[in-house]
Amino acid sequence: MSTEETAVSPPARHDEEEVHLFVERMAMAFADVGFPRMAARVLFAVMSADEPLTAGEIGERLGVSAAAVSGAVRYLTQFAMLVREPVKGSRRDRYRMPDNPWYEATITKTNLYKTFIDIADGGVEALRGRSTPAGERVAEMRDFFLFVQEEVESLGDRWRARRAATGHGGPATD
């Protein structure tokens, strides 16, 4: 084998058309279940980039204005699906995926369930407990969210173990 054959090959290039189709298909799938479509497009554009992107770069990839990207990145950073980092010597920011974003957005947001549970508790009280059909429905909703919260916490434990076992970036953080 010659030294040319043993030299490190350059990194593989992405099939940009296939990447674009991936981004748009995932965005549509997320939009179909209620996720804002532009936020989904931005999320998957950033996910499919090897390096962090500015709002302008995201807009170029998606064929939209930086202003359209602005609201989406604000939405995504609120849910810890994107991380904003300043560009040194510039007023611009770059956006990247956090480590383990699905865990962060799903498992660590159990406060949402606590809020639902607390509000439902008040509804059960207002409806005088389970003694009426309406009180029973609200109590069942509360019990469901209690169950989901417990299961999500258990899923988090199992995900951390699986993630560590499969070597995806080391152990997840809480």
C-alpha positions, 0 to 999 in steps of 0.5 A: 500500500502506498503512503497516498493510500494510507493517508487520512482521508478527508471527512465525508461530505454530506449529501446536501439534498438528502440533508435538506429532505431530512430537515423538512421531513422531520419538521413536518413530522414534528409540526404534525404533532403540534410543534411550531414548524419553523422551530422544527426546521431550525432545530433540524437544520442545526442538528444536521450541521457539523458546527454551530450556526449563526441565525444568518447561516440557519436562514441560508440553509432554510431559505428564510430570513434571519428574522424568521429564524429569530423567533424559532431560536428563542423558542428552542432555547427556552426548551433547552433544545438549542444553546446560544453562544456568542461569536468572539469579537462580534454581536452575533451568536451561534446556535448548537445542539446541547449535549443530550437534548432529548433528555434535557427537553423531556426528562428534565422538564417534569415541572410541567407535570407538577404544574398540571398535577397542582392545578388538577388538585385544585380542580378536584377540590373545587369539584368536591372530589370524585363524588361527581362525574366531573370530579372523577374526570379531573381526578383521573387526569391528575392521577395520569399526570402523577403516573407520567411524572413517575414514569418519566423519572424512571425513564431518565434513570434507564436512559442515562444507563443506556446512554453510558453503556452505548458510549453516546457522549458519556453519562447524561447530566441532570 
